[in-house]
Amino acid sequence: MIGPLINGAAIVVGSMVGAFIGAKIKENVKQNMPMVFGIASMGLGVAMAGKVVALAPVVLALIVGSLVGEIFDLEKSIHKMSFKTKSLLSKLTPSDGALPQDEFLNRFVALLVLFSMSATGIYGAMVEGMTGDTTLLVVKAILDLFTAMIFAATMGYIIALLAVPQLIVQALFFFASVLIIPLTTPDMLADFSACGGCIMLAVGMRICGIKQFPVANMIPALWIVMPISWGWATIFA
């Protein structure tokens, strides 16, 4: 399980460095670089969404999954958790966070989804679990390193904690890959990638402040898109 560990370490290192040297980073860099990462997320999301094989099951998964997320209000739960964590951490690191609370929470949730629930990370963990190839997760680690560094410059050391859910999610899919991959088809994986791409597009818009999509409430779509894709192909093949 080398890839998930490298990815988690990249988030921790990037966060620590960013928070430590945050005061020395120019304000224009702090303000403008998150926009660049947001655009990168949107671009990657569009590229991933373009892999779709059957659009209907992806749209259905997004609708049903988001409805489930709204019913359980995952976004609100994550907001509460992140606020409590920020309050606790600020007592240990007074320099933690330089953003208004609402903006801080919005960015924190977007980064949680970007780091932990991206289709790239989940699929990369599955690929490594089956083949031992860490390429996808190493590439993601490089991107996450600099993303964590820039955001930690204004949000503080709390960003390093996002390595925990990221590592848990990737570890689960790494060990479950021997059970999941044999049950999938290339079309199912393509639709999964497309669904993840749509969520990453929403994450990018949220980071850039274009639209505050409830991205945490969209996460359940990733859990159901492959079964729906399989059912759709079985019925309409």
C-alpha positions as CSV (number, residue, x, y, z in Angstrom):
1,M,0.0,0.0,0.0
2,I,2.7,2.5,-1.1
3,G,0.5,4.9,-3.1
4,P,-2.0,5.8,-0.3
5,L,0.9,6.4,2.1
6,I,2.8,8.6,-0.4
7,N,-0.4,10.5,-1.1
8,G,-1.1,11.0,2.7
9,A,2.5,12.0,3.3
10,A,2.3,14.6,0.6
11,I,-0.8,16.2,2.2
12,V,0.9,16.3,5.6
13,V,4.2,17.7,4.3
14,G,2.6,20.2,2.1
15,S,0.3,21.4,4.9
16,M,3.1,21.7,7.4
17,V,5.3,23.6,5.0
18,G,2.5,25.9,3.9
19,A,1.4,26.7,7.4
20,F,4.9,27.2,8.7
21,I,5.9,29.7,5.9
22,G,2.5,31.1,5.4
23,A,3.4,34.5,6.7
24,K,6.3,34.7,4.3
25,I,4.2,33.9,1.2
26,K,3.0,37.0,-0.7
27,E,-0.7,37.8,-0.4
28,N,-1.3,37.7,-4.1
29,V,0.0,34.1,-4.2
30,K,-2.3,33.1,-1.3
31,Q,-5.3,34.7,-3.0
32,N,-4.6,33.7,-6.7
33,M,-3.2,30.2,-6.5
34,P,-6.3,28.6,-5.0
35,M,-8.1,29.9,-8.1
36,V,-5.5,28.0,-10.2
37,F,-6.1,24.8,-8.3
38,G,-9.8,25.3,-8.7
39,I,-9.4,25.7,-12.5
40,A,-7.2,22.6,-12.5
41,S,-9.9,20.6,-10.7
42,M,-12.5,21.8,-13.2
43,G,-10.3,20.9,-16.1
44,L,-9.6,17.4,-14.7
45,G,-13.3,17.0,-14.0
46,V,-14.2,17.8,-17.6
47,A,-11.6,15.4,-18.9
48,M,-12.9,12.6,-16.6
49,A,-16.5,13.4,-17.4
50,G,-15.6,13.0,-21.1
51,K,-14.9,9.3,-20.6
52,V,-18.6,8.6,-20.0
53,V,-20.1,5.6,-21.8
54,A,-23.7,5.9,-20.8
55,L,-24.8,9.3,-19.7
56,A,-28.2,8.3,-18.2
57,P,-26.8,6.1,-15.4
58,V,-24.3,8.8,-14.4
59,V,-27.0,11.5,-14.2
60,L,-29.2,9.1,-12.3
61,A,-26.4,8.3,-9.9
62,L,-25.7,12.0,-9.3
63,I,-29.4,12.8,-8.7
64,V,-30.1,9.8,-6.4
65,G,-26.8,10.0,-4.6
66,S,-27.1,13.8,-4.0
67,L,-30.7,13.2,-2.7
68,V,-29.4,10.7,-0.2
69,G,-26.7,13.1,0.8
70,E,-29.2,15.9,1.2
71,I,-31.5,13.7,3.3
72,F,-28.6,12.8,5.7
73,D,-27.1,16.3,5.3
74,L,-23.5,15.1,5.0
75,E,-22.4,18.7,4.3
76,K,-23.7,19.9,7.7
77,S,-22.1,17.1,9.6
78,I,-18.7,17.8,8.0
79,H,-19.1,21.5,8.8
80,K,-19.7,20.7,12.4
81,M,-16.7,18.4,12.5
82,S,-14.4,20.8,10.8
83,F,-15.5,23.7,13.0
84,K,-14.9,21.7,16.2
85,T,-11.5,20.6,14.9
86,K,-10.5,24.1,13.9
87,S,-11.5,25.4,17.4
88,L,-9.4,22.7,19.1
89,L,-6.4,23.2,16.8
90,S,-6.5,27.0,17.1
91,K,-5.8,26.6,20.8
92,L,-2.6,24.8,20.0
93,T,-1.6,26.8,16.9
94,P,-2.9,30.4,17.3
95,S,-1.9,31.2,13.7
96,D,-4.3,28.6,12.4
97,G,-6.6,30.1,9.8
98,A,-6.8,33.6,8.4
99,L,-10.2,33.3,6.7
100,P,-13.7,34.2,7.8
101,Q,-15.4,31.2,9.3
102,D,-17.9,30.6,6.4
103,E,-15.1,30.8,3.8
104,F,-12.9,28.5,5.9
105,L,-15.6,25.8,6.2
106,N,-16.5,26.0,2.5
107,R,-12.9,25.5,1.5
108,F,-12.3,22.8,4.0
109,V,-15.3,20.7,2.7
110,A,-14.2,21.2,-0.9
111,L,-10.6,20.1,0.0
112,L,-12.0,17.1,1.9
113,V,-13.8,15.9,-1.2
114,L,-10.9,16.8,-3.5
115,F,-8.3,14.9,-1.4
116,S,-10.4,12.0,-0.2
117,M,-13.2,11.3,-2.6
118,S,-11.8,12.0,-6.0
119,A,-12.3,9.3,-8.6
120,T,-8.6,9.5,-9.4
121,G,-7.6,8.6,-5.8
122,I,-10.2,5.8,-5.5
123,Y,-9.5,4.3,-8.9
124,G,-5.7,4.7,-8.3
125,A,-5.9,2.8,-5.0
126,M,-7.9,0.0,-6.8
127,V,-5.4,-0.2,-9.6
128,E,-2.5,-0.5,-7.1
129,G,-4.3,-3.1,-5.1
130,M,-4.7,-5.3,-8.2
131,T,-1.5,-4.6,-10.2
132,G,0.9,-2.9,-7.8
133,D,1.1,0.2,-10.1
134,T,1.4,3.4,-8.0
135,T,1.5,5.8,-10.9
136,L,-1.9,7.4,-10.5
137,L,-1.5,7.9,-6.8
138,V,2.0,9.3,-7.2
139,V,0.7,11.9,-9.7
140,K,-2.2,12.8,-7.4
141,A,0.3,13.1,-4.5
142,I,2.3,15.7,-6.4
143,L,-0.8,17.7,-7.1
144,D,-2.0,17.4,-3.5
145,L,1.4,18.4,-2.1
146,F,1.2,21.9,-3.7
147,T,-2.6,22.2,-3.2
148,A,-2.2,21.5,0.6
149,M,0.8,23.9,0.8
150,I,-1.1,26.9,-0.7
151,F,-4.3,26.3,1.2
152,A,-2.5,25.7,4.5
153,A,-0.8,29.1,4.1
154,T,-4.2,30.7,4.9
155,M,-6.1,27.9,6.7
156,G,-3.3,26.6,8.9
157,Y,-2.1,23.2,10.1
158,I,-5.7,21.7,10.1
159,I,-5.2,20.9,6.4
160,A,-2.8,18.1,7.4
161,L,-5.7,16.3,9.1
162,L,-7.3,15.7,5.7
163,A,-4.6,13.1,5.2
164,V,-6.5,10.9,7.7
165,P,-9.8,10.4,5.8
166,Q,-7.8,10.3,2.5
167,L,-5.7,7.5,3.8
168,I,-8.7,5.6,5.2
169,V,-10.7,5.8,1.9
170,Q,-7.8,4.8,-0.3
171,A,-6.8,2.0,2.1
172,L,-10.3,0.6,2.0
173,F,-10.4,0.6,-1.8
174,F,-6.9,-0.8,-2.0
175,F,-7.7,-3.9,0.1
176,A,-11.2,-4.2,-1.4
177,S,-9.9,-4.0,-5.0
178,V,-9.4,-7.8,-5.3
179,L,-13.2,-8.1,-4.7
180,I,-14.4,-5.0,-6.6
181,I,-12.3,-5.0,-9.8
182,P,-13.3,-8.5,-11.0
183,L,-17.0,-7.5,-10.8
184,T,-16.5,-4.4,-12.9
185,T,-16.4,-3.8,-16.6
186,P,-14.5,-1.1,-18.6
187,D,-17.8,0.7,-19.2
188,M,-18.6,0.7,-15.4
189,L,-15.2,2.2,-14.6
190,A,-15.6,4.8,-17.3
191,D,-19.0,5.8,-15.9
192,F,-17.5,5.9,-12.4
193,S,-14.8,8.2,-13.7
194,A,-17.3,10.4,-15.3
195,C,-19.4,10.7,-12.1
196,G,-16.3,11.6,-10.2
197,G,-15.4,14.1,-12.9
198,C,-18.7,15.9,-12.4
199,I,-18.1,16.1,-8.7
200,M,-14.6,17.4,-9.3
201,L,-16.0,20.1,-11.6
202,A,-18.3,21.1,-8.8
203,V,-15.4,21.2,-6.4
204,G,-13.4,23.4,-8.7
205,M,-16.3,25.9,-9.0
206,R,-16.6,25.9,-5.2
207,I,-12.9,26.6,-4.7
208,C,-13.1,29.4,-7.2
209,G,-16.2,30.9,-5.5
210,I,-18.3,30.5,-8.7
211,K,-21.0,28.4,-7.1
212,Q,-21.2,26.8,-3.6
213,F,-22.2,23.4,-4.7
214,P,-23.0,21.0,-1.8
215,V,-20.2,18.7,-2.9
216,A,-20.2,16.6,0.3
217,N,-23.8,15.7,-0.3
218,M,-22.8,14.5,-3.8
219,I,-20.4,11.8,-2.4
220,P,-23.0,9.0,-2.3
221,A,-23.2,9.2,-6.1
222,L,-19.8,7.6,-6.3
223,W,-21.0,4.6,-4.2
224,I,-23.9,3.8,-6.5
225,V,-22.8,4.8,-10.0
226,M,-21.2,1.5,-10.9
227,P,-24.2,-0.7,-9.9
228,I,-26.5,1.7,-11.8
229,S,-24.2,1.6,-14.8
230,W,-24.2,-2.2,-14.7
231,G,-28.0,-2.4,-14.4
232,W,-28.5,0.1,-17.2
233,A,-26.2,-1.9,-19.5
234,T,-27.9,-5.1,-18.6
235,I,-31.4,-3.8,-19.3
236,F,-30.7,-1.8,-22.4
237,A,-27.8,-3.8,-23.9
